[in-house]
Amino acid sequence: MERILELPEDLRRRLDQRLEPYARALVERSAELALELHADEVGAEHLLCVLMRDADCAAHRAVLHAFADPQTLGEEALALAAGILISGSAVSLPFSEGSVRSLARARALAAQRGEAQVLPLHLLSAALSALPADLCRELEEAGCEPQGLGQGRPSTPPPGEAAAPIRGSLFANFSEAAKKVLSAAARLARQEHIRSIGPAHLALACLLDEPELGRACRLTAARARMLFRGRSEDPTPLALRALPADEAFLGFLAGLAEGTTSLGLLARFHAAGPPELARLLAHHRLAPPLLERAAAAFGDPQA
């Protein structure tokens, strides 16, 4: 993936001088993760997630040596990271590119139909339209009629309610039923060990939670589950864009010392990271003295 982290030119030059090559690549990968999460900015939380996912880097190995769990630490950091994702007690999962487009389309459908909230009806319609072409053809051959989802719905909002605006927070106008579907979709993706929630998960969750929608479009949850089996991962490529570092991350990067490795990046969270991340490291008993001692024992691979 091409370089996407947007930094002031003087800071970029300074990082090239102060960061060891492998650590420099990890910083760039934090922007790639932020892109996968559909964040608007790159934060220190994204970097901590990347450090805990890279089993070869010194930071990850030092955490293991301290009898802490990098996966758990990474999941907890992910729950704090900026992005469009569902955070739960077990795991946090982002939405895929196709799903984010489905969520926006669901909002647009609600507004077009003059309805006050985004409902599972809108989510199902948008998710079905975002499925890969071959899956759409098979659904059509199976008798699915997505156009049936538009029948019998009011064209104006109920008295006293305004139509859903297409602006503001993405989930601002989602009904409780729609939010329940999003959580159910996350559980489906988690059960399949897929790292993002795809349109197929959204569609199946709608059908499972509200069977009447299946009757409207002539697609049962059982039939959809059979067709989606092994094919629910979203193939839609990410839309590449440059992402700036947020203010806290700029400060974090600006104070790095010369020769910083991944372990130096991890230790930096105590000195200049967001307070939540410093507390997170402390909770896992990753105190500065321990990380300083580990620096003599663990090194990064050659870039």
Secondary structure as UniProt FT lines:
FT   STRAND          5..6
FT   HELIX           9..18
FT   HELIX           21..36
FT   TURN            37..38
FT   HELIX           44..53
FT   TURN            55..56
FT   HELIX           58..65
FT   TURN            66..67
FT   HELIX           70..80
FT   STRAND          85..87
FT   STRAND          92..95
FT   HELIX           97..112
FT   TURN            113..114
FT   HELIX           120..129
FT   HELIX           133..141
FT   TURN            142..143
FT   HELIX           146..150
FT   TURN            151..152
FT   TURN            159..160
FT   TURN            170..173
FT   HELIX           176..191
FT   TURN            192..193
FT   HELIX           199..209
FT   HELIX           211..217
FT   HELIX           221..228
FT   TURN            229..230
FT   STRAND          243..245
FT   HELIX           247..254
FT   TURN            258..259
FT   HELIX           262..272
FT   HELIX           275..283
FT   TURN            284..285
FT   HELIX           288..294
FT   TURN            295..297
//
